Amino acid sequence: MSKRSLEESRAGANMSPEPDSNGLLPIHDLLSPGEEEHGQSSGPSKKPRNFIATVACETCRLKKTRCDESRPRCGLCKSLGLECVYNERKSSKRDQSLTMIMSTLHRLETKLENIPTSILSDLQSLRSQIRAPAHEPQTQLSPAFVDDANQRLSMLPTIGDNFTPAAAGNGDDFEFEENQSKSDPAGRISISFSQHGVIVWPGARQILPKQLLAAYEMLGKNYVIELESARPTLPMFISSYPLQAGDHWLEVLPLAMIRGLADAFFSVFNPSTPIMDKGFFFSFTLGSAIESGFGYNLESCLVLNVLALGCLAVHAYQEGNYPLPGTQGYRFEPPEWMNVVYEEQPGLRFFNEARRRIGFLMCDNDIQSCQFYLLSSVYYSQIPRPMDSWTMISRAATCCLSMLTNLNVNFDEWEGDMKSRVYWNCLMNETILVQELHLPSSGLSRLEEQVPIPKFIGFETTGYGSNRFNSSSVVDDSYFQYHFLAQVAHRIILTRIRHSLYFYSDSGTFPLPAINTELHHQLEQWRTNLPTAIQFNNAPYSSHPTPATPSIHPSPSASVASPAHLSSPRPRHTDPNKPLSPAIAVADAMLKGRHMIARFHIGRPYIYKALRIPHLLTDEDFVQVRSGLQNAMDWPITQGIFRKMKSCIPIKFAFCSQFFGQILLFYCIAHSPSARVRETLPDGWERWNEEMIGFLEDCAVHSPAIAQDLDLLRNLWPDN
């Protein structure tokens, strides 16, 4: 990722820009300070962009020359025969805060990695008891292990120091449905992790209406992929803004519009999917795109994608009635440029301009290319177009593989840390689609042990540009960095759930109680060890909840203290029942939602068992079925403020897929021949069913696969 020097960033800015007819400055004259502000002048020609030294040596600092940072001596000192001395940069308060974040997450990760060793020792103890001489009393064994104990313990997945997601597999679910009737040598049958796989569960097929099954058979098992792959591409027509601006409309966009859309993006989407570095974007990427007249370069592609997502972000602010970033007041006030966001697909004019430019750059595999494809994936995900989103994720994964396998990466520097950020963003989003739709994975998961979780090292310049375009924010970025790192840890646990619990046997021995207990324990360790600023309780979510707001006065007895800058966030409104911003609403809802999702997926194999062999359920099995169904209800991302603010709901297709499977599960449990199974249904499940149907109806107009899912579900109630 190339960077320009300070002097070059100022180049071309010495001439005072003159306003155009509408009072706005021409866009190519903006984003650089003038000579009155900095007292600098530059020539008419532009120089190629050079690298900015992060830590220059003392000689280069005195001579004010560019340092190449070579160690032990830089190029200048070597040529002059001088001693080369580097002064290490002092850590800032922000660095110290992020150090605390990493320390907290490291402790959490260490706990999660070390927990399985305790259960391993317990299992080894059980094995030794089972192998004990026949004269020893059999009462030492739990009743669950009396019959065929050796066989049952041999079926356990390997749990210990080597039990990691990378060791468990590459994250896909290929042919799980086809192999459900085939058991492995241990007698296990794999259960699909996909919610679309519920419709082929043998127990579910005994209960689901015949007309629904007949309709499904006519579609075929891959109907979701087929429908989404066959849909028309996004319209290629580009509507210039304003319409009379012609083909060069981007070059005359007012700066206020660019800044407003970019601020909206960084305030809504980037906090939960931290693909871009805000400081670098405003200091270099944006200026480079504008200076080139939005030419055919990666900087222009990145800026255009940011503006496209910014249009969706502005919609979210309008839906939630939040004041736009950098504005005063307590409610949404439409800016002068509001009409730019009004399209059939908000932001499409910018997105299409980016698509048009990327063609000549498609073979690049650097950070900027990876960021472009990830931003494109986020845009497709918001529409939603899952296959297009997966295609972009796959392309981003190729960039990650190229950057991380062929080059030496220093993850303790800004550029290496950015590679870590894009890697984890890519991996987590790829896993969601791969597991749901049985798509081929990129193999990115095999690098999990090599790529550390990001430290969020800030990009630093000499001061120019880093603060000039910073908009005021409700909460410091570190708050959202907590959330992202917590997501990474949660993804590890969710992968463990899939690889260790999703098995069934006709004898009723699976799922294994010991594994279930251990996974619940790990999940609660994840929740209780979250940093204080993002702690939440695990009480059942109400039907009309209020997402949590950042901890303003953390408990002094908490094990992890919140950063100082989180202790007193500036409130932007007086409504105590409303999250402080759309980004906070998303972050908090997704965090608690992930806890519920994990508990639901732990209970799902027991629901499979309840539908297939209800007569073999134990009392503990019924507890797990009830817990799984309870945690399948009232997911925060569809509640509260999100009933109105739908433009910023993330991974919509994934939620639609979850709801498709959950509606089938609730129906099957409600129509189970076993009265005791039916009694596991939680209160309010019928209301929640209607809410899930409503969510699907909202998204069905944008996706043929979701529309088809909805048509299949209507066969559950043919008379309605």
C-alpha positions in Angstrom: 0.0 0.0 0.0 1.9 3.1 -1.2 1.8 6.3 0.7 2.6 9.9 -0.4 5.0 12.2 1.4 3.7 15.2 3.3 5.1 17.6 0.7 3.5 15.7 -2.2 0.2 15.6 -0.4 0.3 19.4 -0.4 1.3 19.6 -4.0 -1.1 21.5 -6.2 -2.8 23.1 -3.2 -0.9 26.4 -3.2 -3.3 28.1 -5.6 -6.3 29.5 -3.9 -9.5 27.8 -5.2 -12.3 30.0 -6.4 -16.0 29.1 -5.8 -18.1 28.0 -8.7 -21.5 29.4 -9.6 -23.3 27.6 -6.8 -20.9 28.8 -4.1 -19.1 25.4 -3.8 -15.4 25.0 -4.4 -14.3 22.9 -7.4 -13.7 19.4 -6.2 -10.2 19.0 -7.7 -9.0 22.1 -5.7 -10.1 20.8 -2.4 -8.9 18.4 0.4 -5.4 20.0 0.6 -4.6 23.1 2.7 -3.8 26.2 0.8 -0.6 28.2 0.9 -2.1 30.7 3.3 -2.5 27.9 5.8 0.8 26.2 5.4 3.0 28.7 3.6 4.0 26.1 1.0 4.2 26.3 -2.8 4.5 23.6 -5.3 5.3 23.3 -9.0 2.8 22.6 -11.7 3.7 18.9 -12.2 2.8 16.1 -9.8 5.4 13.7 -8.5 4.9 10.0 -8.0 3.7 9.0 -4.6 6.4 8.0 -2.2 6.6 6.1 1.0 6.2 8.0 4.3 8.6 6.9 7.0 6.9 5.8 10.2 10.0 6.2 12.3 12.8 8.2 10.6 16.3 8.2 11.9 17.8 11.3 13.6 20.0 12.2 10.6 17.1 12.2 8.2 15.0 14.2 10.7 17.7 16.9 10.9 18.2 17.0 7.2 14.5 16.8 6.5 15.0 14.0 4.0 13.0 10.9 3.4 14.3 8.0 5.4 14.0 4.5 4.0 14.0 3.0 7.5 16.7 0.4 6.7 18.2 -1.2 9.7 20.8 -1.0 11.2 21.6 2.0 9.0 19.4 3.7 6.5 20.5 4.4 3.0 21.5 8.1 3.6 23.6 7.3 6.7 25.2 4.4 4.9 26.2 6.6 1.9 27.5 9.4 4.2 29.3 7.0 6.6 27.3 8.3 9.6 26.0 6.5 12.6 22.3 5.8 12.2 20.2 6.3 15.4 16.4 5.6 15.6 14.3 7.0 18.4 11.4 4.7 19.1 8.0 6.4 19.0 6.4 7.0 22.5 3.2 5.1 23.1 0.1 7.3 23.2 -2.9 6.9 25.4 -4.7 5.3 22.5 -1.8 2.8 22.1 -2.1 2.0 25.8 -5.9 1.5 25.5 -5.5 -0.8 22.6 -2.7 -2.7 24.5 -5.3 -3.3 27.2 -7.8 -4.5 24.6 -5.3 -7.0 23.2 -4.3 -8.1 26.7 -7.9 -8.8 27.6 -8.6 -10.7 24.4 -5.3 -12.6 24.8 -6.4 -13.7 28.3 -9.8 -14.7 26.9 -8.3 -16.6 24.1 -5.9 -18.3 26.5 -8.7 -19.4 28.7 -10.7 -20.8 25.7 -7.7 -22.7 24.5 -6.8 -24.1 27.9 -10.3 -25.0 29.0 -10.5 -28.2 26.8 -7.5 -29.6 28.6 -9.5 -29.9 31.8 -12.3 -31.9 30.2 -9.6 -34.0 28.4 -8.2 -35.0 31.8 -11.7 -35.8 33.0 -12.2 -38.0 30.0 -8.9 -39.7 30.4 -9.9 -40.4 34.0 -13.1 -41.9 32.8 -11.2 -44.1 30.4 -9.0 -45.3 33.2 -12.1 -46.1 35.2 -13.6 -48.1 32.4 -10.4 -50.0 31.9 -10.2 -50.8 35.6 -10.3 -54.5 36.7 -13.7 -56.1 36.8 -13.6 -56.5 40.6 -13.6 -52.7 41.1 -17.1 -51.3 41.9 -19.0 -50.2 38.8 -20.8 -47.4 40.7 -17.8 -45.2 40.0 -19.2 -44.6 36.5 -21.9 -42.2 35.6 -25.1 -44.0 34.4 -24.6 -42.3 31.0 -21.4 -44.3 30.6 -22.5 -47.7 31.9 -23.4 -49.3 28.5 -20.8 -49.4 25.7 -18.7 -46.9 27.6 -15.5 -47.6 25.6 -17.3 -47.1 22.3 -18.9 -43.9 23.4 -15.7 -42.3 24.6 -14.0 -43.3 21.4 -16.6 -41.3 19.5 -15.6 -38.1 21.2 -13.8 -35.6 19.0 -10.2 -34.9 19.9 -10.3 -32.2 22.6 -7.0 -30.8 23.8 -4.3 -28.4 22.7 -4.7 -29.4 19.1 -8.5 -28.8 19.0 -8.7 -25.6 17.0 -10.9 -24.5 14.1 -8.0 -25.0 11.7 -7.5 -28.6 12.9 -11.2 -29.3 12.8 -11.7 -28.6 9.1 -12.0 -25.8 6.5 -15.4 -24.6 7.4 -17.6 -26.1 4.7 -20.5 -28.5 5.0 -20.2 -30.4 1.7 -22.7 -33.2 1.2 -23.9 -33.2 4.8 -27.5 -33.8 3.6 -26.5 -36.5 1.1 -24.6 -38.3 3.8 -27.2 -38.1 6.6 -28.2 -41.7 6.1 -24.5 -42.8 6.1 -22.8 -43.3 9.4 -19.0 -43.3 10.0 -17.2 -46.3 11.6 -18.0 -44.9 15.0 -21.8 -44.9 14.2 -22.1 -41.1 13.9 -24.2 -39.3 11.3 -23.3 -35.7 10.5 -26.0 -33.1 11.0 -25.9 -30.1 8.6 -25.1 -26.8 10.1 -27.1 -25.1 7.4 -30.6 -23.9 8.3 -31.7 -24.7 4.7 -30.8 -28.3 5.6 -33.6 -28.6 8.1 -36.1 -29.4 5.4 -34.2 -32.7 4.7 -33.9 -33.8 8.3 -35.6 -37.3 8.4 -37.5 -36.4 11.5 -38.7 -33.1 10.0 -39.8 -34.8 6.8 -42.1 -37.1 8.8 -44.0 -34.0 10.1 -43.8 -31.3 7.4 -46.8 -31.1 5.0 -46.6 -33.2 1.9 -47.3 -30.2 -0.3 -44.2 -28.4 1.1 -42.0 -31.4 0.5 -43.3 -31.9 -3.0 -42.6 -28.2 -3.8 -39.1 -28.6 -2.5 -38.4 -31.7 -4.5 -39.4 -29.9 -7.7 -37.0 -27.1 -6.9 -34.0 -29.3 -6.2 -31.5 -29.2 -3.3 -29.4 -26.3 -4.7 -32.3 -24.1 -5.6 -31.0 -21.1 -3.5 -27.7 -21.1 -5.4 -29.4 -21.7 -8.8 -31.9 -18.8 -8.2 -29.4 -16.4 -7.0 -26.9 -17.3 -9.8 -29.5 -16.9 -12.5 -30.9 -13.5 -11.4 -30.1 -10.5 -13.6 -26.9 -8.6 -12.7 -27.2 -5.1 -11.2 -28.2 -2.5 -13.8 -25.2 -1.1 -15.5 -26.8 2.3 -16.2 -25.1 5.2 -14.3 -27.3 8.0 -13.3 -25.1 11.1 -13.0 -25.7 13.6 -10.2 -27.1 16.0 -11.0 -28.5 14.7 -14.2 -27.2 17.6 -16.3 -23.6 17.0 -15.1 -22.9 14.6 -17.9 -20.1 11.9 -18.0 -17.7 13.9 -15.8 -20.2 14.3 -12.9 -17.8 12.9 -10.3 -15.3 15.7 -10.9 -17.8 18.4 -9.9 -19.3 16.7 -6.8 -19.3 19.2 -3.9 -16.9 18.4 -1.1 -19.7 18.6 1.4 -21.4 15.6 -0.2 -18.3 13.5 -0.4 -17.4 14.2 3.2 -21.0 13.6 4.4 -21.3 10.3 2.7 -17.8 9.2 3.8 -18.5 10.2 7.4 -21.8 8.3 7.3 -20.0 5.2 6.1 -17.3 5.4 8.8 -20.0 6.0 11.4 -22.3 3.1 10.4 -20.6 0.3 8.5 -16.9 0.5 9.2 -17.2 0.2 13.0 -18.7 -3.4 12.8 -16.7 -4.4 9.7 -13.4 -2.4 10.1 -12.1 -2.8 6.6 -10.8 0.7 6.1 -8.4 2.8 8.2 -10.2 6.1 8.7 -7.0 8.1 9.1 -5.3 6.8 6.0 -8.5 7.1 4.0 -8.9 10.9 4.7 -5.2 11.6 4.6 -4.3 9.8 1.4 -6.9 7.7 -0.4 -9.6 10.3 -0.8 -7.2 13.0 -1.9 -5.6 10.7 -4.4 -8.9 9.8 -5.9 -10.0 13.4 -6.3 -6.7 14.6 -7.6 -6.9 12.0 -10.3 -10.4 13.1 -11.3 -11.7 9.7 -10.1 -9.5 8.0 -12.7 -8.8 4.3 -13.2 -6.9 3.6 -10.0 -7.7 1.7 -6.8 -8.0 4.8 -4.7 -10.9 5.9 -6.9 -12.5 2.4 -6.6 -12.3 2.5 -2.9 -13.7 6.0 -2.5 -16.6 5.2 -4.8 -17.5 2.0 -2.8 -17.3 4.1 0.4 -19.7 6.6 -1.1 -22.1 3.9 -2.2 -22.2 2.4 1.3 -22.5 6.0 2.6 -25.8 6.3 0.8 -27.1 3.3 2.6 -25.8 4.7 5.9 -27.6 8.0 5.3 -30.8 6.0 4.8 -30.2 4.4 8.2 -29.7 7.7 9.9 -33.0 8.9 8.3 -34.9 5.7 9.3 -33.6 6.0 12.9 -34.0 9.7 13.1 -30.4 10.3 14.1 -28.5 13.5 13.4 -25.9 13.0 10.7 -22.2 12.9 11.8 -20.8 16.4 12.2 -24.3 18.1 12.4 -26.0 19.7 15.4 -29.4 18.9 16.8 -31.1 15.8 18.0 -32.8 14.5 14.9 -32.2 13.8 11.2 -32.0 16.9 9.1 -31.7 16.1 5.3 -28.6 17.8 3.9 -28.7 19.8 0.7 -27.3 16.8 -1.3 -29.9 14.3 0.1 -31.3 13.5 -3.4 -28.1 11.7 -4.3 -29.1 8.8 -2.1 -32.5 8.3 -3.8 -32.1 5.4 -6.2 -33.8 2.1 -6.6 -30.6 0.7 -5.0 -29.1 3.5 -2.9 -25.5 4.2 -3.9 -25.7 2.3 -7.2 -24.4 5.2 -9.2 -21.2 5.2 -7.2 -21.0 1.4 -7.1 -21.3 1.2 -10.8 -18.6 3.7 -11.4 -16.4 1.6 -9.1 -17.3 -1.6 -11.1 -16.4 0.2 -14.3 -12.9 1.1 -13.1 -11.9 -2.2 -11.4 -11.7 -4.1 -14.7 -8.1 -2.9 -15.5 -7.1 -3.5 -11.9 -8.6 -6.9 -11.2 -5.3 -8.8 -11.0 -3.9 -6.7 -8.2 -3.6 -8.6 -4.9 -2.6 -5.9 -2.4 -4.4 -4.5 0.6 -6.3 -1.9 -1.4 -7.6 -4.6 -3.8 -8.7 -6.7 -0.8 -10.4 -3.8 0.7 -12.2 -3.0 -2.5 -13.6 -6.6 -2.8 -14.6 -6.6 0.9 -16.4 -3.3 0.5 -18.2 -4.7 -2.6 -19.2 -7.8 -0.6 -20.7 -5.6 2.1 -22.7 -3.6 -0.5 -24.0 -6.8 -2.1 -24.8 -8.2 1.3 -26.9 -5.1 2.2 -29.0 -5.3 -1.0 -29.0 -8.5 -0.6 -27.3 -10.5 -3.3 -25.6 -13.5 -1.6 -23.9 -15.1 -4.6 -22.4 -11.8 -5.7 -21.3 -11.2 -2.1 -19.7 -14.6 -2.0 -17.9 -13.9 -5.3 -16.4 -10.7 -3.9 -15.4 -12.5 -0.6 -13.7 -15.2 -2.6 -11.8 -12.6 -4.6 -10.8 -10.9 -1.3 -9.7 -14.2 0.0 -7.4 -14.7 -2.9 -5.8 -11.3 -2.1 -5.4 -12.4 1.5 -3.8 -15.7 0.5 -1.4 -13.9 -1.8 -0.4 -11.3 0.8 -0.1 -13.7 3.7 1.6 -16.7 2.2 4.1 -15.3 -0.2 5.5 -12.4 1.8 7.0 -11.9 5.2 4.5 -9.8 7.2 5.3 -7.9 10.3 2.0 -7.8 12.2 3.4 -5.3 14.7 3.4 -2.6 12.1 0.5 -0.7 10.7 0.5 -2.3 7.3 0.8 -5.9 8.7 -2.0 -5.1 11.2 -4.2 -3.9 8.3 -3.6 -7.3 6.6 -4.8 -8.9 9.8 -7.9 -6.8 9.8 -8.9 -7.6 6.2 -8.1 -11.3 6.8 -10.4 -11.7 9.8 -13.2 -9.7 8.1 -12.9 -11.9 5.1 -12.8 -15.2 7.0 -15.8 -14.5 9.2 -18.0 -13.3 6.4 -16.9 -16.2 4.1 -17.7 -18.8 6.8 -21.3 -17.5 7.1 -22.1 -18.1 3.4 -20.0 -21.2 3.0 -21.7 -23.0 5.9 -25.2 -21.9 4.9 -25.1 -22.6 1.2 -22.5 -25.4 0.9 -20.3 -23.2 -1.3 -16.6 -24.1 -1.7 -14.3 -22.4 0.8 -11.2 -20.5 -0.2 -8.9 -22.4 2.3 -8.4 -19.1 4.2 -9.1 -20.9 7.5 -5.8 -22.8 7.4 -4.0 -19.5 8.2 -5.9 -18.9 11.4 -3.0 -20.0 13.5 -0.6 -17.8 11.6 -2.6 -14.5 11.5 -3.0 -12.8 14.8 -6.2 -11.0 15.7 -5.7 -7.3 14.8 -4.2 -4.8 17.2 -5.8 -1.8 15.4 -2.5 0.0 15.1 -3.4 3.6 14.1 -2.0 5.1 11.0 0.1 8.2 11.9 1.2 11.1 9.8 3.1 14.3 10.8 -0.2 15.8 11.7 -1.5 16.9 8.3 -4.8 15.5 7.2 -5.3 13.1 10.2 -7.5 15.5 12.0 -8.7 17.8 9.3 -11.6 15.5 8.2 -12.3 13.8 11.5 -16.0 14.1 12.3 -17.2 14.1 15.9 -18.3 10.7 17.1 -20.4 9.6 19.9 -18.0 6.9 21.2 -14.3 6.4 20.5 -13.4 3.8 17.9 -11.9 1.6 20.6 -15.4 0.7 21.7 -16.1 -0.9 18.3 -12.7 -2.5 18.3 -13.7 -4.3 21.5 -16.8 -5.6 19.6 -14.9 -6.8 16.6 -12.3 -8.7 18.6 -15.2 -10.3 20.6 -16.7 -11.4 17.3 -13.4 -13.1 16.3 -13.4 -15.0 19.6 -17.0 -15.9 19.2 -16.4 -17.3 15.7 -13.8 -19.7 17.2 -16.4 -21.0 19.6 -19.1 -21.3 17.0 -16.7 -23.3 14.8 -16.0 -25.6 17.7 -19.7 -26.1 18.2 -20.1 -27.3 14.6 -17.2 -29.6 14.6 -17.7 -31.3 18.0 -21.5 -31.4 18.5 -23.2 -31.9 15.2 -23.5 -35.7 15.2 -26.3 -38.1 15.7 -26.6 -41.9 16.3 -29.7 -44.1 16.2 -28.7 -45.4 19.7 -29.3 -41.9 21.1 -25.8 -41.5 22.5 -25.2 -38.3 20.6 -24.9 -35.4 21.2 -22.6 -36.2 24.1 -23.4 -34.5 27.4 -19.8 -33.9 28.3 -19.2 -32.0 25.0 -22.4 -30.0 25.5 -21.4 -29.0 29.0 -18.0 -28.0 27.8 -19.3 -25.8 25.0 -21.8 -24.1 27.2 -18.9 -23.4 29.6 -16.7 -21.9 26.9 -19.5 -19.7 25.7 -20.1 -18.4 29.2 -16.4 -17.8 29.6 -16.5 -15.7 26.4 -19.4 -13.7 27.7 -18.2 -13.1 31.3 -14.7 -12.2 30.1 -15.8 -9.5 27.7 -14.3 -6.1 28.5 -16.4 -4.1 30.9 -17.4 -1.5 28.2 -19.3 -4.2 26.2 -20.6 -6.4 28.9 -24.3 -7.5 28.7 -26.5 -9.7 30.8 -27.9 -13.0 29.4 -31.5 -12.3 30.4 -34.0 -13.3 27.7 -34.5 -10.6 25.2 -37.8 -8.8 25.4 -40.1 -8.5 22.5 -39.5 -4.7 22.4 -36.0 -4.4 23.7 -33.7 -1.4 23.8 -30.2 -2.2 22.7 -27.6 -1.5 25.3 -25.6 1.7 25.2 -21.9 1.9 26.1 -21.0 1.6 29.8 -20.8 5.2 31.1 -19.8 4.3 34.6 -18.3 0.9 34.7 -18.2 -1.0 38.0 -15.0 -0.4 39.9 -14.9 -4.1 40.8 -14.9 -5.2 37.2 -12.0 -7.4 36.2 -11.3 -5.3 33.1 -11.5 -1.5 33.2 -12.9 0.5 30.3 -10.7 2.9 28.5 -10.7 6.4 29.9 -12.3 7.8 26.7 -15.3 5.4 27.1 -16.0 6.6 30.7 -18.2 9.5 29.6 -19.4 9.4 26.0 -21.1 12.6 24.8 -24.9 12.0 24.5 -26.3 13.2 21.3 -30.0 12.9 22.3 -32.1 12.8 25.4 -34.0 9.6 24.7 -32.8 7.1 27.3 -34.5 4.2 25.4 -32.6 4.9 22.1 -29.1 3.8 21.3 -26.6 6.7 20.9 -26.0 6.0 17.2 -26.8 3.4 14.5 -23.4 1.9 14.9 -23.8 1.4 18.6 -27.3 -0.2 18.0 -25.7 -2.6 15.5 -22.7 -3.5 17.6 -24.7 -4.1 20.8 -27.4 -6.1 19.0 -25.0 -8.2 17.1 -23.0 -9.0 20.3 -25.9 -10.2 22.3 -27.4 -11.8 19.2 -24.2 -13.9 18.7 -24.6 -15.2 22.3 -28.1 -16.3 21.5 -27.1 -17.7 18.1 -24.4 -19.9 19.8 -26.8 -21.2 22.4 -29.4 -21.9 19.7 -26.8 -23.9 17.7 -25.8 -25.8 20.8 -29.4 -26.9 21.2 -30.1 -27.6 17.5 -28.6 -31.2 17.5 -31.0 -32.0 20.4 -33.9 -30.6 18.4 -32.8 -33.0 15.5 -32.8 -35.8 18.0 -36.2 -34.8 19.4 -37.7 -35.0 15.9 -36.1 -38.2 14.9 -36.1 -40.4 18.1 -38.2 -38.6 20.7 -38.6 -41.8 22.7 -34.9 -41.8 23.5 -34.7 -38.2 24.9 -33.4 -37.8 28.4 -34.4 -35.1 30.9 -31.2 -33.2 30.0 -32.1 -33.5 26.3 -35.4 -31.8 26.9 -33.6 -29.0 28.8 -31.4 -28.5 25.8 -34.3 -28.6 23.3 -36.1 -25.9 25.4 -33.0 -23.8 25.6 -32.3 -24.0 21.9 -35.9 -22.9 21.0 -35.8 -20.1 23.6 -32.6 -18.7 22.1 -34.1 -18.9 18.6 -36.5 -16.2 19.5 -36.5 -12.4 19.5 -33.0 -11.8 18.1 -32.0 -8.2 18.8 -31.0 -7.3 15.3 -34.7 -7.4 14.3 -36.1 -5.7 17.4 -36.4 -2.2 18.9 -34.9 0.5 16.7 -34.3 -2.0 13.8 -38.0 -2.3 13.2 -37.5 1.1 11.5 -33.8 1.3 10.8 -33.5 -1.6 8.3 -30.9 -0.1 5.9 -28.0 -1.0 8.3 -29.0 -4.5 9.4 -26.0 -6.6 8.5 -25.8 -10.0 6.7 -29.6 -9.9 5.9 -29.5 -13.1 3.8 -27.9 -15.0 6.7 -30.7 -13.9 9.0 -33.3 -14.8 6.4 -31.8 -18.3 6.1 -31.8 -18.7 9.9 -35.4 -17.6 10.1 -36.4 -20.1 7.3 -35.0 -23.0 9.3 -36.4 -21.7 12.6 -39.9 -21.4 11.2 -39.6 -25.1 10.1 -38.3 -26.2 13.5 -41.1 -24.4 15.4 -43.7 -26.0 13.1 -42.2 -29.5 13.5 -41.9 -29.2 17.3 -45.5 -27.9 17.5 -46.8 -30.9 15.5 -44.6 -33.5 17.1 -46.4 -36.7 18.1 -44.8 -36.5 21.5 -46.7 -34.3 24.0 -43.5 -33.7 26.0 -41.7 -32.5 23.0 -44.5 -30.0 22.2 -44.2 -28.7 25.8 -40.7 -27.4 25.0 -42.1 -24.6 22.9 -41.4 -21.2 24.6 -44.1 -18.7 25.2 -44.6 -16.3 22.4 -43.2 -18.5 19.7 -46.2 -17.9 17.4 -45.8 -14.1 17.7 -42.1 -14.6 16.8 -43.1 -16.7 13.9 -45.1 -13.8 12.5 -42.2 -11.5 13.0 -39.8 -13.8 11.2 -42.3 -14.0 8.3 -42.5 -10.2 8.2 -38.7 -10.0 8.0 -38.6 -12.5 5.1 -41.4 -10.5 3.3 -39.3 -7.3 3.6 -36.2 -9.0 2.1 -38.1 -11.1 -0.5 -38.6 -8.2 -2.9 -34.8 -8.0 -3.2 -33.9 -11.7 -3.5 -35.5 -14.5 -5.5 -34.1 -17.1 -3.2 -35.7 -15.5 -0.1 -38.9 -15.1 -2.1 -38.8 -18.8 -2.9 -38.2 -19.7 0.8 -41.2 -17.6 1.7 -43.3 -19.5 -0.9 -42.2 -22.8 0.6 -43.1 -21.7 4.1 -46.6 -20.7 3.0 -47.3 -24.4 2.5 -47.2 -24.7 6.2 -50.5 -22.8 6.4 -52.2 -23.5 3.1 -55.6 -22.1 4.3 -54.2 -18.6 5.3 
